[in-house]
Amino acid sequence: MNTKNIYISYGKIGSDETARYNITLAKPMTVGEFITEWLTTGEWGYFGIHKPGAIFGDPQCEYKQGKIIGKGLPEEYLNKPIKNVYGSGGWSNSDFEFEVEGMTREEAKKTISKMLSVTDLTVRANMTEQMIEACHMAIKALEQEPCEDMGEISDGYHTFNQLYHQRAMLFATIVNEHPDISWKSFKHSDGHYCFDEDGEMFIVGIDTPEGPYTYHYHKKYWDLFKCKELECGKEWDGHTEEDVTRLLSLQQEPVFDKIRAEIKSSIDAEDTDGYSDYRAGLWQAIKIIDKYKAGE
């Protein structure tokens, strides 16, 4: 049976009265166009995306008497140009498998983002194989069409660029709360520009009670960090991303030590060494702090 743009000739007929089809298309067609045209024949069978080892392809859908049974093929395949189409059948049955072009980078991103947006855990559990297949296709897409801006890759909620910006805002908040123990520099400790980018990147660090922690940022964030500038950054002590917990030690900073130091500074600033109610009050405050720290 032929249609306006789909021509079929039959191969050798087997014992089950079915035969392989030799299919010729009168013009380039998408999967959706082929399906729409073939449904006018009133036959029944399966449409599928060609996958070695999968009967009728994977994914696949059933059709009968001009209608798709069930959900049909995923939308991302329907607009795909057909590279090759394979078919077989007999009597009023015809099954087709389509070989299509791989996903583009944008299609891969949309497909994975759509899957990641599903919040129902039961539904997500049933999407495992579909997700794996989409990831494989996404990898192929990236290999064939390298991403111009990796920062725009998203997990379905945020892009890398958005997360980078948010991290800069959060770290700047911490640094600006502790400018006395923070620093920044366009050069590493060896005197070379960060990543040899001639001033495009800089390093900013904070010396926590548990050790230093640093990040690198683009120069557009330089003025965001209100801390001392160094000609060269401090020597790296080997910390990694796992040491980010060092930042938590900042909240354990000995506040009473700072208060005590400020009170002692006020006492030392007094002009007289003699007795005064004011000086006595300050010394009493220091005694109270020392007892508190000692657990008394």
C-alpha positions, 0 to 999 in steps of 0.5 A: 500500500502506498500513500502520497509521499510513502512508497512501499515495495515488498521483500521476500514473504516469510512463512508467517505471510509477512515481509520486509518493506523497501520504503521510499519517501517522495520528499524529506519527512519528519517522524510526525509527518510520516505518522500523520500520513500513514494513519490515513491508510486505516492499517494497524501496527507499531511506530517506534524509534529504531534501537538495536535489539528492541522489537518495534523500536524504543520508544514505541507506540501502537496505532489502529484504524487511523488512531494512535493507541495510548500516549504516542511517541514523545514529542521531541521525536515527532519533529525529527527529520527521518534519516532511514525508515524500516518497515515490515508487515502483512495483510493490514498490519504494518510496523515502522521504525524510524532512524532519526538525527540525534538531539541538539544541545537545546533539545537535550537540555529541555528533555532533561530539565523536563524530567528533573522537574517531576516532583512525584517520586513514584513517577520519577522512579518509573522514569529511570530508563527514560532518563538514562536514555536522555542523558546518553542522547544529551552527551552525544548532542554535546559531543556533536554541538559543543556548548558555547556557554557551559554556564547556561547548563541547568539542572532544571532549577538554576544554571551554573552562572546563577549558582556562581553569582549566588555563591559570590554574593554569599561569600562576599557577605561572610568576607565583609563581616570579617574584613580583618581576617580576609584578603584578595589578590589578582595573583597566586602566591607564586606571583602569577596571575590566577589561571594565567588570565592576565587579571581576568580572575582573582582569588579571595580568602578568609582565615578561619579558626580552622584554616584558610578557605578561598574562592576564585571569581571574575574581576567584575566581582572585585569591588564586592569584597571589602577586605585588604588587597594583597600583591600576591595571595597567601600560600595554598595549604591544600584545602579542597571543596570538602573543607568548606565546613571551615566557614562554620567555625567563624560562627564559633569566634570567641566573642567574649575575647573580642569584648574583653580585648576592647575593654582592656584597650579602654583601660589602657587608654586611661591617662591615669594609673590611679583608681577611678570608679570607671576603671574599677567597673571595667576591671570588674567586667573583665573578671566577669568575662574570665569567670564565664569562660572558666565555667564558674 
